[in-house]
Amino acid sequence: MSEQKYNPEKGYVALLGWSLNAVEAADKFDRRYVVVAPDWAEAYCKEHDIPYVPWNFERLNDRSVEIAQTLKDMGVNVAIPLFEETVEWAGAINSVLMDKPRLFGQAMLLRDKALMKRRAQLGGIRVGIFEEAHDKGDVIRFLKRVNQTLLKLDGDPNDPIHLKAFDKAGCLGHRVIRTPDEVDTIPEEEFPVLMESHLDGWEFAVEAWIHNGKIAFLNISEYVTLGYSVFVPATPDLEKYRAQITAEIEKLIKTFDIDFGFVHPEYFVTSDGTMYFGEVAYRPPGFKVFELLERAYGFNAYQGLILAFDPKTTDEEIKAFFPKEVVDAKGYAGCFGVYPRRRVVSKLEIPEETENHEYFESHELTPPLEETVTKRTAFGTHWGLVYFFGDDPYTMRDLLKHQEELDFYV
């Protein structure tokens, strides 16, 4: 890594969790940083001169306050969560570093999906119907109740309900249940879960960097198919809701008392333009959206993260760093997550029509390690991403959609 030139006037930040792209961004930036990651990162950090403190995030115990004290003694000003699992750690550490105990409570709200929905509701934010389930019986009762509420008649197809893990990132542990029979397929160890009614509408995500309680930069990410593909900036069809979306994010900032940092909420917009809140995360999004933003706009989103978290960042720095939304984008950047479509695969073969498309840029797919594809329960993890870049949002959208019909593993 480079010999970094720190600006002593600026904050000293701790990155919680291991992300090579975040480390490289920090290393090229003017803030002093340290990486807090599990033991397995140590050898790499030593070899590349990356400042590092070992910590196991799996372990919440009576020594948990120790990491906050260690960082405080080092002179660190703020901890930045890079993954869902490190959000409450960041809250706990920052409540010590900044002497603001409520930051820990705030982090708990941002981790527990049921608490989060209640808080949103209290703030006047529209959410669907939701409840916690402790066993299969709870799920069956909720499914019946939701469908009674919707005045379904006998024989009408049920409206689906969604089941989600309380505290996992994104699509992990997400199931869609339509019939009581499907409830039997849920393993006992998945409980307790959050249940919610299905919201019809167009689902999209937002990435917002926040400084002094105000939005510094707001991106709208358009999902082509949830769990498969996303691109930035969004099409004009979705961007036309920008003023409304901005107002929703301001409501969120106020409801969750967010003063600094970064939020990644998901919303649904219905055909009549009503916005429903899905959930919010206090960490970078999955699916490499930060990398897509850099491709589209040219700014490094991880460095933006450091700016938004550092208490010593000035308004001038924020203004100078972030581009103007949409108008400053050089084009549209998208990615597609590949899942094998066959049960047995022997090799990776990028479809010619994908590779020859003028928007195709690169991929990070690797040859299969084993031939039998494990069956996906709920939303699984994709096998790698394919990246595209071009100047027309509709071409991008159709191209990403079309990838779902192609075989990358044969």
Stockholm file with secondary structure:
# STOCKHOLM 1.0

chainA/1-410         MSEQKYNPEKGYVALLGWSLNAVEAADKFDRRYVVVAPDWAEAYCKEHDIPYVPWNFERLNDRSVEIAQTLKDMGVNVAIPLFEETVEWAGAINSVLMDKPRLFGQAMLLRDKALMKRRAQLGGIRVGIFEEAHDKGDVIRFLKRVNQTLLKLDGDPNDPIHLKAFDKAGCLGHRVIRTPDEVDTIPEEEFPVLMESHLDGWEFAVEAWIHNGKIAFLNISEYVTLGYSVFVPATPDLEKYRAQITAEIEKLIKTFDIDFGFVHPEYFVTSDGTMYFGEVAYRPPGFKVFELLERAYGFNAYQGLILAFDPKTTDEEIKAFFPKEVVDAKGYAGCFGVYPRRRVVSKLEIPEETENHEYFESHELTPPLEETVTKRTAFGTHWGLVYFFGDDPYTMRDLLKHQEELDFYV
#=GR chainA/1-410 SS CCCCCCCTTSCEEEEESCCHHHHHHHHTSSSEEEEEECGGGHHHHHHTTCCEEECCTTCCSTTHHHHHHHHHHHTCCEEEECSGGGHHHHHHHHHHHTTCTHHHHHHHHHHCHHHHHHHHHHTTCCCCCEEEESSHHHHHHHHHHHHHHTTCCTTSCCCCEEEEESSCCTTTTCEEECSHHHHTTSCGGGCSEEEEECCCSEEEEEEEEEETTEEEEEEEEEEEETTTEEEESCCHHHHTTHHHHHHHHHHHHHHTTCCSEEEEEEEEECTTCCEEEEEEESSCCSTTHHHHHHHHHCSCHHHHHHHHHCTTCCHHHHHHHSCCTTTTCCSEEEEEECCCCSSBCCCBCCCHHHHTSTTEEEECCCCCSSSBCCCCCSSCCCSCEEEEEESCHHHHHHHHHHHTTSCSBC
#=GC SS_cons         CCCCCCCTTSCEEEEESCCHHHHHHHHTSSSEEEEEECGGGHHHHHHTTCCEEECCTTCCSTTHHHHHHHHHHHTCCEEEECSGGGHHHHHHHHHHHTTCTHHHHHHHHHHCHHHHHHHHHHTTCCCCCEEEESSHHHHHHHHHHHHHHTTCCTTSCCCCEEEEESSCCTTTTCEEECSHHHHTTSCGGGCSEEEEECCCSEEEEEEEEEETTEEEEEEEEEEEETTTEEEESCCHHHHTTHHHHHHHHHHHHHHTTCCSEEEEEEEEECTTCCEEEEEEESSCCSTTHHHHHHHHHCSCHHHHHHHHHCTTCCHHHHHHHSCCTTTTCCSEEEEEECCCCSSBCCCBCCCHHHHTSTTEEEECCCCCSSSBCCCCCSSCCCSCEEEEEESCHHHHHHHHHHHTTSCSBC
//
